[in-house]
Amino acid sequence: MGTHAKVLNAIKGRVGTHSCPSCKAPTYCAVEAGKSGSLCWCMSVEKSPTAPTAIDGDQCLCRKCLTEES
């Protein structure tokens, strides 16, 4: 994550654990942060049936890519 993205996340109170493998936007994964997967935001959103699957190894997609219709 670039310095600009880190500063914006800090200002907005968001902390990203990685970049989305699909669009490269900062995103957060509870598992990557060392927490239970059941605590992650992705467990409470309706996933688009046409959303891409994880592209870059096991890293999660961001909310936009996970929920957006392709």
VENTA-V481298 format. One record per backbone hydrogen bond with DSSP energy under -0.5 kcal/mol. CO is the residue of the C=O (numbers start at 0). NH is the residue of the N-H. E is the energy in kcal/mol with one decimal. If there is no record, write none. Layout:
# VENTA-V481298
{{CO | NH | E} {CO | NH | E}}
This chain:
# VENTA-V481298
{{1 | 5 | -2.1} {2 | 6 | -2.4} {3 | 7 | -2.4} {4 | 8 | -2.6} {5 | 9 | -2.2} {6 | 10 | -2.6} {7 | 11 | -2.5} {8 | 12 | -0.6} {8 | 13 | -2.9} {9 | 12 | -0.7} {17 | 26 | -2.9} {19 | 23 | -2.0} {24 | 19 | -3.3} {26 | 16 | -2.2} {26 | 17 | -1.8} {28 | 32 | -1.5} {29 | 34 | -3.2} {30 | 33 | -1.8} {35 | 38 | -1.8} {36 | 39 | -1.5} {39 | 42 | -1.5} {40 | 43 | -1.8} {41 | 44 | -0.7} {44 | 46 | -0.7} {47 | 50 | -1.4} {54 | 56 | -1.0} {55 | 58 | -1.4} {59 | 20 | -0.6} {61 | 65 | -2.3} {62 | 66 | -1.9} {63 | 67 | -1.9} {65 | 47 | -2.3}}
